[in-house]
Amino acid sequence: MYQLPEEHEELRAAVRALAEKEIAPYAAEVDEQERYPVEAARALTEAGFNAVHIPEQYSGQGADAVAACIVIEEVARVDASASLIPAVNKLGTQPILLSASEELKKLVLPSIATGEASASYALSEREAGSDTASMRTRAHLDGDHWVLNGTKCWITNAGESTWYTVMAVTDPNAEKKAHGISAFVVHKDDPGFSVGPKERKLGIKGSPTREIYFENCTIPENRIIGEPGTGLKTALATLDHTRPTIGAQALGIAQGALDAAVEYVKERKQFGQSISQFQGVQFMLADMAMKIEAARHLVYTSAAATERGDARATFLASAAKAYASDVAMEVTTDAVQLFGGAGYTRDFPVERMMRDAKITQIYEGTNQIQRMVMARQLLKK
């Protein structure tokens, strides 16, 4: 039948209970102080929810893509910053899972699965955001080591992560720029690696975003992911698997805002009655819930498509990310409206949710890029 298996619903209940008890009480403070959500990191790790996607042979849970989305969704429902712990662990390790040698998988993945380490993903540069093939970070082989030079920006959880999956140009003279890019795994303690100051952001303030620097950064030869020149191919394949997780994050933010709005309008009285009795308010709530439900099905469908190697996985990943993030922005904006003046204050969570929602329309490919990806997939036929 067309429904999630019982084990997925049990997972949702477990993550929601943990999020309500261990993460939600700190969410406002984490945002206000712009600090890493250490309580969430500890709780997620102790419960085994920090990187559920890692296969069992690397000490992981071996959860499927839909399960990973449910974890991210339920954490984002109370704190979007905290949801980036499991989300970015998946983003940082997915290239390794897709293309790395068995030796490299065994080096990196177990420590992330157990929570001893975490991962970040380094693709973007200041002048190479949507146009990733124009990156300037370089890597060259020097004996039995690779040497990296350059700067990556907008790196989520930089400074907190242990491992960094990094894309760099290894053949600047390649006939196609995309064929001259390779992928590497860099450890925070590798010589020549450093991180910059935190960006001052609108939202997800509990998740640090920094530049990372490579100044003759030296790593062992076996830390390349796949063959030289296949890095961008791996990066794009990774996004098919991880764009649904951003959809899941957006979905969780939207659900959290709707839940808060429903509770508030039931209690708020004007003109001698609860404002939940006004048709205008009811129509807003109905539209919010309808869009969330549609987004949820699209996110889960896109995640499942990556599991089975569906030919439409690329289209569905972009559709899920774009639609769910647009819905999150609409729903959180409407939630603030339903709270009225109170919604514009930090006494209630919806203003934080509105600020947090915005980034989901931007990172892992702007929604304009998602629409280009979708259109190209359609026109291939």
C-alpha positions as YAML, in Angstrom:
chain: A
units: angstrom
residues:
- id: 1
  name: MET
  ca: [0.00, 0.00, 0.00]
- id: 2
  name: TYR
  ca: [0.98, 3.61, -0.47]
- id: 3
  name: GLN
  ca: [2.35, 4.41, 2.97]
- id: 4
  name: LEU
  ca: [5.61, 4.38, 4.89]
- id: 5
  name: PRO
  ca: [6.60, 1.10, 6.54]
- id: 6
  name: GLU
  ca: [6.01, 0.80, 10.27]
- id: 7
  name: GLU
  ca: [9.73, 1.04, 11.03]
- id: 8
  name: HIS
  ca: [9.89, 4.48, 9.42]
- id: 9
  name: GLU
  ca: [7.01, 5.74, 11.55]
- id: 10
  name: GLU
  ca: [8.68, 4.28, 14.64]
- id: 11
  name: LEU
  ca: [11.86, 6.11, 13.68]
- id: 12
  name: ARG
  ca: [9.91, 9.35, 13.32]
- id: 13
  name: ALA
  ca: [8.40, 8.92, 16.78]
- id: 14
  name: ALA
  ca: [11.81, 8.23, 18.31]
- id: 15
  name: VAL
  ca: [13.50, 11.22, 16.67]
- id: 16
  name: ARG
  ca: [10.58, 13.53, 17.49]
- id: 17
  name: ALA
  ca: [10.68, 12.50, 21.16]
- id: 18
  name: LEU
  ca: [14.43, 13.11, 21.31]
- id: 19
  name: ALA
  ca: [14.14, 16.44, 19.47]
- id: 20
  name: GLU
  ca: [11.38, 17.71, 21.75]
- id: 21
  name: LYS
  ca: [13.27, 16.73, 24.91]
- id: 22
  name: GLU
  ca: [16.94, 17.25, 24.07]
- id: 23
  name: ILE
  ca: [17.08, 19.80, 21.22]
- id: 24
  name: ALA
  ca: [14.04, 22.12, 21.34]
- id: 25
  name: PRO
  ca: [14.82, 23.58, 24.79]
- id: 26
  name: TYR
  ca: [18.11, 25.00, 23.51]
- id: 27
  name: ALA
  ca: [17.02, 26.15, 20.03]
- id: 28
  name: ALA
  ca: [16.30, 29.80, 20.89]
- id: 29
  name: GLU
  ca: [19.51, 30.11, 22.93]
- id: 30
  name: VAL
  ca: [21.58, 28.53, 20.15]
- id: 31
  name: ASP
  ca: [20.16, 31.09, 17.69]
- id: 32
  name: GLU
  ca: [20.51, 34.04, 20.07]
- id: 33
  name: GLN
  ca: [24.12, 33.23, 20.99]
- id: 34
  name: GLU
  ca: [25.03, 32.02, 17.48]
- id: 35
  name: ARG
  ca: [26.69, 28.95, 19.00]
- id: 36
  name: TYR
  ca: [27.05, 25.38, 17.82]
- id: 37
  name: PRO
  ca: [24.22, 23.19, 19.20]
- id: 38
  name: VAL
  ca: [26.43, 20.97, 21.35]
- id: 39
  name: GLU
  ca: [23.43, 19.55, 23.20]
- id: 40
  name: ALA
  ca: [21.89, 18.43, 19.92]
- id: 41
  name: ALA
  ca: [25.16, 16.98, 18.69]
- id: 42
  name: ARG
  ca: [25.55, 14.97, 21.87]
- id: 43
  name: ALA
  ca: [21.94, 13.75, 21.90]
- id: 44
  name: LEU
  ca: [21.96, 12.78, 18.22]
- id: 45
  name: THR
  ca: [25.25, 10.91, 18.59]
- id: 46
  name: GLU
  ca: [24.17, 9.04, 21.72]
- id: 47
  name: ALA
  ca: [20.95, 7.96, 19.97]
- id: 48
  name: GLY
  ca: [22.75, 7.01, 16.76]
- id: 49
  name: PHE
  ca: [20.95, 9.65, 14.68]
- id: 50
  name: ASN
  ca: [24.01, 11.73, 13.71]
- id: 51
  name: ALA
  ca: [24.73, 9.84, 10.45]
- id: 52
  name: VAL
  ca: [22.14, 7.08, 10.00]
- id: 53
  name: HIS
  ca: [22.92, 6.70, 6.29]
- id: 54
  name: ILE
  ca: [26.37, 5.12, 6.77]
- id: 55
  name: PRO
  ca: [26.29, 1.39, 5.93]
- id: 56
  name: GLU
  ca: [26.65, -1.22, 8.63]
- id: 57
  name: GLN
  ca: [30.00, -2.46, 7.31]
- id: 58
  name: TYR
  ca: [31.46, 0.93, 8.32]
- id: 59
  name: SER
  ca: [29.93, 0.87, 11.82]
- id: 60
  name: GLY
  ca: [26.81, 2.76, 10.71]
- id: 61
  name: GLN
  ca: [23.07, 2.22, 10.96]
- id: 62
  name: GLY
  ca: [22.64, 1.39, 7.29]
- id: 63
  name: ALA
  ca: [19.43, 3.42, 7.09]
- id: 64
  name: ASP
  ca: [17.82, 4.10, 3.72]
- id: 65
  name: ALA
  ca: [17.46, 7.54, 2.15]
- id: 66
  name: VAL
  ca: [13.87, 8.04, 3.31]
- id: 67
  name: ALA
  ca: [14.87, 7.26, 6.90]
- id: 68
  name: ALA
  ca: [17.71, 9.80, 6.68]
- id: 69
  name: CYS
  ca: [15.21, 12.41, 5.48]
- id: 70
  name: ILE
  ca: [12.85, 11.65, 8.37]
- id: 71
  name: VAL
  ca: [15.65, 12.20, 10.89]
- id: 72
  name: ILE
  ca: [16.55, 15.54, 9.33]
- id: 73
  name: GLU
  ca: [12.90, 16.60, 9.03]
- id: 74
  name: GLU
  ca: [12.09, 15.87, 12.67]
- id: 75
  name: VAL
  ca: [15.17, 17.65, 14.00]
- id: 76
  name: ALA
  ca: [14.52, 20.66, 11.73]
- id: 77
  name: ARG
  ca: [10.98, 20.86, 13.10]
- id: 78
  name: VAL
  ca: [12.46, 22.18, 16.35]
- id: 79
  name: ASP
  ca: [15.88, 23.51, 15.27]
- id: 80
  name: ALA
  ca: [17.09, 23.92, 11.69]
- id: 81
  name: SER
  ca: [20.69, 24.47, 12.79]
- id: 82
  name: ALA
  ca: [20.78, 21.12, 14.59]
- id: 83
  name: SER
  ca: [19.31, 19.34, 11.57]
- id: 84
  name: LEU
  ca: [22.47, 20.24, 9.65]
- id: 85
  name: ILE
  ca: [24.44, 17.77, 11.79]
- id: 86
  name: PRO
  ca: [22.94, 14.68, 10.12]
- id: 87
  name: ALA
  ca: [22.36, 16.53, 6.83]
- id: 88
  name: VAL
  ca: [25.95, 17.69, 6.37]
- id: 89
  name: ASN
  ca: [27.36, 14.38, 7.57]
- id: 90
  name: LYS
  ca: [25.51, 12.84, 4.64]
- id: 91
  name: LEU
  ca: [26.62, 15.56, 2.23]
- id: 92
  name: GLY
  ca: [30.26, 15.27, 3.27]
- id: 93
  name: THR
  ca: [30.36, 11.47, 3.08]
- id: 94
  name: GLN
  ca: [28.17, 10.80, 0.04]
- id: 95
  name: PRO
  ca: [31.03, 11.35, -2.46]
- id: 96
  name: ILE
  ca: [33.09, 8.83, -0.47]
- id: 97
  name: LEU
  ca: [30.25, 6.31, -0.51]
- id: 98
  name: LEU
  ca: [29.76, 6.79, -4.25]
- id: 99
  name: SER
  ca: [33.32, 6.83, -5.56]
- id: 100
  name: ALA
  ca: [36.07, 6.31, -2.97]
- id: 101
  name: SER
  ca: [38.33, 3.30, -2.60]
- id: 102
  name: GLU
  ca: [37.52, 0.73, 0.05]
- id: 103
  name: GLU
  ca: [40.64, 1.85, 1.90]
- id: 104
  name: LEU
  ca: [39.44, 5.45, 2.06]
- id: 105
  name: LYS
  ca: [35.92, 4.42, 3.11]
- id: 106
  name: LYS
  ca: [37.35, 2.43, 6.01]
- id: 107
  name: LEU
  ca: [39.57, 5.35, 7.01]
- id: 108
  name: VAL
  ca: [36.81, 7.98, 7.16]
- id: 109
  name: LEU
  ca: [33.33, 6.50, 7.56]
- id: 110
  name: PRO
  ca: [33.51, 4.59, 10.87]
- id: 111
  name: SER
  ca: [34.61, 7.64, 12.84]
- id: 112
  name: ILE
  ca: [31.67, 9.63, 11.46]
- id: 113
  name: ALA
  ca: [29.20, 6.80, 12.06]
- id: 114
  name: THR
  ca: [30.16, 6.62, 15.73]
- id: 115
  name: GLY
  ca: [30.16, 10.39, 16.19]
- id: 116
  name: GLU
  ca: [33.87, 10.67, 16.96]
- id: 117
  name: ALA
  ca: [34.14, 12.83, 13.84]
- id: 118
  name: SER
  ca: [31.94, 14.77, 11.44]
- id: 119
  name: ALA
  ca: [32.19, 15.78, 7.80]
- id: 120
  name: SER
  ca: [31.77, 18.89, 5.65]
- id: 121
  name: TYR
  ca: [31.56, 19.39, 1.90]
- id: 122
  name: ALA
  ca: [33.68, 21.94, 0.04]
- id: 123
  name: LEU
  ca: [32.61, 22.72, -3.51]
- id: 124
  name: SER
  ca: [31.70, 26.43, -3.69]
- id: 125
  name: GLU
  ca: [34.03, 29.38, -4.08]
- id: 126
  name: ARG
  ca: [33.35, 33.11, -4.10]
- id: 127
  name: GLU
  ca: [33.54, 33.21, -7.90]
- id: 128
  name: ALA
  ca: [32.31, 29.65, -8.47]
- id: 129
  name: GLY
  ca: [28.95, 29.11, -6.86]
- id: 130
  name: SER
  ca: [26.39, 27.94, -9.39]
- id: 131
  name: ASP
  ca: [29.21, 27.84, -11.97]
- id: 132
  name: THR
  ca: [31.16, 25.14, -10.16]
- id: 133
  name: ALA
  ca: [33.40, 24.25, -13.11]
- id: 134
  name: SER
  ca: [35.06, 27.67, -12.79]
- id: 135
  name: MET
  ca: [36.62, 26.88, -9.41]
- id: 136
  name: ARG
  ca: [40.19, 28.03, -8.84]
- id: 137
  name: THR
  ca: [41.35, 25.74, -6.03]
- id: 138
  name: ARG
  ca: [44.19, 23.61, -7.41]
- id: 139
  name: ALA
  ca: [45.74, 20.27, -6.50]
- id: 140
  name: HIS
  ca: [48.86, 18.67, -7.92]
- id: 141
  name: LEU
  ca: [50.64, 15.42, -7.23]
- id: 142
  name: ASP
  ca: [54.08, 15.81, -5.66]
- id: 143
  name: GLY
  ca: [55.65, 12.39, -5.19]
- id: 144
  name: ASP
  ca: [53.30, 10.40, -2.98]
- id: 145
  name: HIS
  ca: [51.30, 13.43, -1.78]
- id: 146
  name: TRP
  ca: [48.72, 15.81, -3.20]
- id: 147
  name: VAL
  ca: [49.28, 19.50, -2.56]
- id: 148
  name: LEU
  ca: [46.20, 21.77, -2.48]
- id: 149
  name: ASN
  ca: [46.05, 25.55, -2.81]
- id: 150
  name: GLY
  ca: [42.98, 27.77, -2.79]
- id: 151
  name: THR
  ca: [39.94, 28.90, -0.82]
- id: 152
  name: LYS
  ca: [36.47, 27.40, -0.45]
- id: 153
  name: CYS
  ca: [33.54, 29.38, 0.93]
- id: 154
  name: TRP
  ca: [30.09, 28.82, 2.46]
- id: 155
  name: ILE
  ca: [31.31, 25.64, 4.15]
- id: 156
  name: THR
  ca: [28.66, 24.42, 6.56]
- id: 157
  name: ASN
  ca: [29.93, 23.35, 10.00]
- id: 158
  name: ALA
  ca: [33.50, 24.29, 9.05]
- id: 159
  name: GLY
  ca: [35.62, 24.44, 12.16]
- id: 160
  name: GLU
  ca: [33.47, 21.79, 13.82]
- id: 161
  name: SER
  ca: [34.04, 19.07, 11.24]
- id: 162
  name: THR
  ca: [36.98, 16.67, 11.23]
- id: 163
  name: TRP
  ca: [36.89, 15.63, 7.57]
- id: 164
  name: TYR
  ca: [36.32, 17.79, 4.49]
- id: 165
  name: THR
  ca: [35.41, 16.51, 1.04]
- id: 166
  name: VAL
  ca: [37.08, 18.99, -1.30]
- id: 167
  name: MET
  ca: [36.83, 19.57, -5.06]
- id: 168
  name: ALA
  ca: [39.92, 20.97, -6.78]
- id: 169
  name: VAL
  ca: [41.28, 21.40, -10.31]
- id: 170
  name: THR
  ca: [43.95, 18.81, -11.09]
- id: 171
  name: ASP
  ca: [44.10, 19.39, -14.87]
- id: 172
  name: PRO
  ca: [43.69, 23.10, -15.71]
- id: 173
  name: ASN
  ca: [44.27, 22.28, -19.40]
- id: 174
  name: ALA
  ca: [41.46, 19.73, -19.69]
- id: 175
  name: GLU
  ca: [39.43, 20.07, -22.89]
- id: 176
  name: LYS
  ca: [36.32, 20.51, -20.74]
- id: 177
  name: LYS
  ca: [36.80, 22.30, -17.40]
- id: 178
  name: ALA
  ca: [34.48, 19.81, -15.73]
- id: 179
  name: HIS
  ca: [36.84, 16.95, -16.67]
- id: 180
  name: GLY
  ca: [39.80, 18.57, -14.94]
- id: 181
  name: ILE
  ca: [38.34, 18.49, -11.41]
- id: 182
  name: SER
  ca: [39.09, 15.85, -8.78]
- id: 183
  name: ALA
  ca: [37.72, 15.14, -5.32]
- id: 184
  name: PHE
  ca: [39.78, 14.72, -2.14]
- id: 185
  name: VAL
  ca: [39.36, 14.07, 1.57]
- id: 186
  name: VAL
  ca: [41.17, 16.53, 3.84]
- id: 187
  name: HIS
  ca: [41.56, 16.14, 7.61]
- id: 188
  name: LYS
  ca: [41.42, 19.20, 9.86]
- id: 189
  name: ASP
  ca: [44.95, 18.44, 11.11]
- id: 190
  name: ASP
  ca: [46.54, 18.19, 7.66]
- id: 191
  name: PRO
  ca: [49.42, 20.68, 7.28]
- id: 192
  name: GLY
  ca: [48.40, 23.81, 5.35]
- id: 193
  name: PHE
  ca: [44.68, 23.57, 6.18]
- id: 194
  name: SER
  ca: [42.91, 26.32, 8.16]
- id: 195
  name: VAL
  ca: [39.46, 27.82, 8.68]
- id: 196
  name: GLY
  ca: [38.31, 31.42, 8.60]
- id: 197
  name: PRO
  ca: [35.96, 33.42, 10.86]
- id: 198
  name: LYS
  ca: [32.25, 32.65, 11.01]
- id: 199
  name: GLU
  ca: [29.97, 34.37, 8.51]
- id: 200
  name: ARG
  ca: [27.38, 36.73, 10.00]
- id: 201
  name: LYS
  ca: [24.14, 35.21, 8.79]
- id: 202
  name: LEU
  ca: [20.39, 35.81, 8.62]
- id: 203
  name: GLY
  ca: [19.50, 32.32, 9.87]
- id: 204
  name: ILE
  ca: [20.80, 28.87, 10.86]
- id: 205
  name: LYS
  ca: [23.04, 30.77, 13.25]
- id: 206
  name: GLY
  ca: [23.82, 27.67, 15.27]
- id: 207
  name: SER
  ca: [25.56, 26.09, 12.31]
- id: 208
  name: PRO
  ca: [28.87, 27.84, 11.61]
- id: 209
  name: THR
  ca: [29.58, 28.80, 8.01]
- id: 210
  name: ARG
  ca: [33.18, 29.63, 7.21]
- id: 211
  name: GLU
  ca: [35.76, 29.83, 4.47]
- id: 212
  name: ILE
  ca: [38.43, 27.16, 4.50]
- id: 213
  name: TYR
  ca: [41.98, 27.71, 3.24]
- id: 214
  name: PHE
  ca: [44.54, 25.47, 1.60]
- id: 215
  name: GLU
  ca: [48.08, 26.86, 1.63]
- id: 216
  name: ASN
  ca: [50.31, 24.13, 0.25]
- id: 217
  name: CYS
  ca: [48.01, 21.74, 2.11]
- id: 218
  name: THR
  ca: [49.59, 18.30, 1.90]
- id: 219
  name: ILE
  ca: [47.57, 15.08, 1.99]
- id: 220
  name: PRO
  ca: [48.50, 11.45, 1.24]
- id: 221
  name: GLU
  ca: [48.11, 10.27, -2.35]
- id: 222
  name: ASN
  ca: [45.39, 7.76, -1.40]
- id: 223
  name: ARG
  ca: [43.05, 10.51, -0.18]
- id: 224
  name: ILE
  ca: [41.77, 11.17, -3.70]
- id: 225
  name: ILE
  ca: [38.14, 10.09, -4.21]
- id: 226
  name: GLY
  ca: [37.93, 8.00, -7.37]
- id: 227
  name: GLU
  ca: [40.07, 8.65, -10.42]
- id: 228
  name: PRO
  ca: [41.58, 12.08, -11.25]
- id: 229
  name: GLY
  ca: [39.18, 14.15, -13.31]
- id: 230
  name: THR
  ca: [36.01, 12.50, -11.96]
- id: 231
  name: GLY
  ca: [35.46, 14.90, -9.05]
- id: 232
  name: LEU
  ca: [32.74, 17.06, -10.56]
- id: 233
  name: LYS
  ca: [30.88, 14.01, -11.83]
- id: 234
  name: THR
  ca: [30.91, 12.66, -8.26]
- id: 235
  name: ALA
  ca: [29.86, 16.05, -6.88]
- id: 236
  name: LEU
  ca: [26.83, 16.25, -9.15]
- id: 237
  name: ALA
  ca: [25.87, 12.65, -8.42]
- id: 238
  name: THR
  ca: [26.12, 13.47, -4.72]
- id: 239
  name: LEU
  ca: [23.58, 16.27, -5.08]
- id: 240
  name: ASP
  ca: [20.97, 13.83, -6.39]
- id: 241
  name: HIS
  ca: [21.27, 12.07, -3.02]
- id: 242
  name: THR
  ca: [21.48, 15.18, -0.83]
- id: 243
  name: ARG
  ca: [19.07, 17.66, -2.36]
- id: 244
  name: PRO
  ca: [16.19, 15.60, -0.95]
- id: 245
  name: THR
  ca: [17.72, 16.08, 2.51]
- id: 246
  name: ILE
  ca: [17.52, 19.86, 2.08]
- id: 247
  name: GLY
  ca: [13.91, 19.35, 1.05]
- id: 248
  name: ALA
  ca: [13.51, 17.40, 4.30]
- id: 249
  name: GLN
  ca: [15.07, 20.21, 6.31]
- id: 250
  name: ALA
  ca: [12.74, 22.73, 4.68]
- id: 251
  name: LEU
  ca: [9.81, 20.41, 5.32]
- id: 252
  name: GLY
  ca: [10.66, 20.16, 9.00]
- id: 253
  name: ILE
  ca: [10.95, 23.93, 9.37]
- id: 254
  name: ALA
  ca: [7.57, 24.38, 7.70]
- id: 255
  name: GLN
  ca: [5.94, 21.73, 9.88]
- id: 256
  name: GLY
  ca: [7.33, 23.33, 13.02]
- id: 257
  name: ALA
  ca: [5.95, 26.72, 11.96]
- id: 258
  name: LEU
  ca: [2.52, 25.27, 11.17]
- id: 259
  name: ASP
  ca: [2.38, 23.43, 14.51]
- id: 260
  name: ALA
  ca: [3.25, 26.63, 16.36]
- id: 261
  name: ALA
  ca: [0.68, 28.64, 14.38]
- id: 262
  name: VAL
  ca: [-2.14, 26.15, 14.99]
- id: 263
  name: GLU
  ca: [-1.45, 26.19, 18.72]
- id: 264
  name: TYR
  ca: [-1.30, 29.99, 18.83]
- id: 265
  name: VAL
  ca: [-4.48, 30.76, 16.86]
- id: 266
  name: LYS
  ca: [-6.48, 28.42, 19.09]
- id: 267
  name: GLU
  ca: [-5.43, 30.43, 22.15]
- id: 268
  name: ARG
  ca: [-5.44, 33.95, 20.70]
- id: 269
  name: LYS
  ca: [-8.76, 35.79, 21.12]
- id: 270
  name: GLN
  ca: [-10.02, 38.84, 19.25]
- id: 271
  name: PHE
  ca: [-13.56, 40.23, 18.97]
- id: 272
  name: GLY
  ca: [-14.62, 37.88, 21.75]
- id: 273
  name: GLN
  ca: [-13.60, 34.62, 20.11]
- id: 274
  name: SER
  ca: [-10.59, 32.51, 19.16]
- id: 275
  name: ILE
  ca: [-9.07, 33.75, 15.91]
- id: 276
  name: SER
  ca: [-9.07, 30.12, 14.75]
- id: 277
  name: GLN
  ca: [-12.80, 30.61, 14.13]
- id: 278
  name: PHE
  ca: [-12.22, 33.22, 11.42]
- id: 279
  name: GLN
  ca: [-12.46, 31.88, 7.89]
- id: 280
  name: GLY
  ca: [-9.49, 33.94, 6.70]
- id: 281
  name: VAL
  ca: [-7.28, 32.29, 9.31]
- id: 282
  name: GLN
  ca: [-8.67, 28.84, 8.52]
- id: 283
  name: PHE
  ca: [-7.93, 29.28, 4.81]
- id: 284
  name: MET
  ca: [-4.33, 30.24, 5.60]
- id: 285
  name: LEU
  ca: [-3.87, 27.18, 7.81]
- id: 286
  name: ALA
  ca: [-5.44, 24.90, 5.21]
- id: 287
  name: ASP
  ca: [-3.13, 26.17, 2.46]
- id: 288
  name: MET
  ca: [-0.08, 25.82, 4.71]
- id: 289
  name: ALA
  ca: [-0.94, 22.22, 5.63]
- id: 290
  name: MET
  ca: [-1.82, 21.29, 2.05]
- id: 291
  name: LYS
  ca: [1.51, 22.51, 0.70]
- id: 292
  name: ILE
  ca: [3.46, 20.79, 3.47]
- id: 293
  name: GLU
  ca: [1.74, 17.49, 2.75]
- id: 294
  name: ALA
  ca: [2.51, 17.79, -0.97]
- id: 295
  name: ALA
  ca: [6.14, 18.66, -0.20]
- id: 296
  name: ARG
  ca: [6.46, 15.68, 2.14]
- id: 297
  name: HIS
  ca: [5.40, 13.20, -0.51]
- id: 298
  name: LEU
  ca: [7.72, 14.75, -3.08]
- id: 299
  name: VAL
  ca: [10.69, 14.67, -0.68]
- id: 300
  name: TYR
  ca: [10.15, 11.02, 0.22]
- id: 301
  name: THR
  ca: [9.58, 10.06, -3.41]
- id: 302
  name: SER
  ca: [12.82, 11.77, -4.45]
- id: 303
  name: ALA
  ca: [14.77, 10.11, -1.63]
- id: 304
  name: ALA
  ca: [13.39, 6.69, -2.58]
- id: 305
  name: ALA
  ca: [14.31, 7.29, -6.23]
- id: 306
  name: THR
  ca: [17.99, 7.63, -5.30]
- id: 307
  name: GLU
  ca: [17.84, 4.28, -3.48]
- id: 308
  name: ARG
  ca: [16.69, 2.36, -6.51]
- id: 309
  name: GLY
  ca: [18.70, 4.19, -9.16]
- id: 310
  name: ASP
  ca: [15.58, 5.66, -10.77]
- id: 311
  name: ALA
  ca: [16.27, 7.44, -14.06]
- id: 312
  name: ARG
  ca: [14.20, 10.40, -12.80]
- id: 313
  name: ALA
  ca: [16.27, 10.80, -9.62]
- id: 314
  name: THR
  ca: [17.98, 14.01, -10.80]
- id: 315
  name: PHE
  ca: [14.67, 15.66, -11.75]
- id: 316
  name: LEU
  ca: [12.96, 14.55, -8.56]
- id: 317
  name: ALA
  ca: [15.83, 15.69, -6.32]
- id: 318
  name: SER
  ca: [15.71, 19.19, -7.79]
- id: 319
  name: ALA
  ca: [11.91, 19.25, -7.68]
- id: 320
  name: ALA
  ca: [11.83, 18.18, -4.04]
- id: 321
  name: LYS
  ca: [14.47, 20.67, -2.96]
- id: 322
  name: ALA
  ca: [12.91, 23.59, -4.86]
- id: 323
  name: TYR
  ca: [9.30, 22.89, -3.96]
- id: 324
  name: ALA
  ca: [9.85, 22.09, -0.29]
- id: 325
  name: SER
  ca: [12.06, 25.15, 0.25]
- id: 326
  name: ASP
  ca: [9.57, 27.44, -1.50]
- id: 327
  name: VAL
  ca: [6.85, 25.97, 0.70]
- id: 328
  name: ALA
  ca: [8.98, 26.52, 3.82]
- id: 329
  name: MET
  ca: [9.42, 30.19, 2.97]
- id: 330
  name: GLU
  ca: [5.68, 30.64, 2.30]
- id: 331
  name: VAL
  ca: [4.56, 28.74, 5.39]
- id: 332
  name: THR
  ca: [6.95, 30.44, 7.80]
- id: 333
  name: THR
  ca: [6.00, 33.86, 6.42]
- id: 334
  name: ASP
  ca: [2.32, 33.05, 6.90]
- id: 335
  name: ALA
  ca: [3.04, 31.73, 10.40]
- id: 336
  name: VAL
  ca: [4.60, 35.05, 11.37]
- id: 337
  name: GLN
  ca: [1.51, 36.78, 9.93]
- id: 338
  name: LEU
  ca: [-0.84, 34.59, 11.98]
- id: 339
  name: PHE
  ca: [1.06, 35.46, 15.15]
- id: 340
  name: GLY
  ca: [0.63, 39.16, 14.32]
- id: 341
  name: GLY
  ca: [2.94, 41.50, 16.19]
- id: 342
  name: ALA
  ca: [4.01, 38.66, 18.48]
- id: 343
  name: GLY
  ca: [5.34, 36.77, 15.48]
- id: 344
  name: TYR
  ca: [7.81, 39.56, 14.78]
- id: 345
  name: THR
  ca: [9.41, 39.16, 18.20]
- id: 346
  name: ARG
  ca: [11.94, 36.62, 19.41]
- id: 347
  name: ASP
  ca: [9.56, 35.55, 22.15]
- id: 348
  name: PHE
  ca: [8.09, 33.02, 19.71]
- id: 349
  name: PRO
  ca: [9.91, 30.59, 17.40]
- id: 350
  name: VAL
  ca: [8.28, 31.50, 14.09]
- id: 351
  name: GLU
  ca: [10.51, 34.48, 13.34]
- id: 352
  name: ARG
  ca: [13.56, 32.21, 13.73]
- id: 353
  name: MET
  ca: [11.92, 29.61, 11.51]
- id: 354
  name: MET
  ca: [11.25, 32.25, 8.86]
- id: 355
  name: ARG
  ca: [14.91, 33.32, 8.92]
- id: 356
  name: ASP
  ca: [16.11, 29.72, 8.87]
- id: 357
  name: ALA
  ca: [13.83, 28.80, 5.96]
- id: 358
  name: LYS
  ca: [15.42, 31.26, 3.55]
- id: 359
  name: ILE
  ca: [18.71, 29.42, 3.17]
- id: 360
  name: THR
  ca: [16.94, 26.28, 1.95]
- id: 361
  name: GLN
  ca: [16.07, 28.18, -1.24]
- id: 362
  name: ILE
  ca: [19.76, 29.00, -1.77]
- id: 363
  name: TYR
  ca: [22.20, 26.28, -0.73]
- id: 364
  name: GLU
  ca: [22.89, 23.03, -2.58]
- id: 365
  name: GLY
  ca: [21.93, 24.92, -5.71]
- id: 366
  name: THR
  ca: [19.62, 27.93, -5.80]
- id: 367
  name: ASN
  ca: [16.02, 27.26, -6.73]
- id: 368
  name: GLN
  ca: [16.67, 28.97, -10.06]
- id: 369
  name: ILE
  ca: [19.38, 26.39, -10.74]
- id: 370
  name: GLN
  ca: [16.99, 23.62, -9.68]
- id: 371
  name: ARG
  ca: [14.53, 24.78, -12.31]
- id: 372
  name: MET
  ca: [17.28, 24.74, -14.93]
- id: 373
  name: VAL
  ca: [18.19, 21.19, -13.92]
- id: 374
  name: MET
  ca: [14.56, 20.10, -14.14]
- id: 375
  name: ALA
  ca: [14.06, 21.71, -17.52]
- id: 376
  name: ARG
  ca: [17.19, 20.06, -18.93]
- id: 377
  name: GLN
  ca: [16.00, 16.69, -17.72]
- id: 378
  name: LEU
  ca: [12.66, 17.23, -19.43]
- id: 379
  name: LEU
  ca: [14.25, 18.37, -22.68]
- id: 380
  name: LYS
  ca: [16.54, 15.32, -22.85]
- id: 381
  name: LYS
  ca: [13.56, 13.17, -23.74]
...
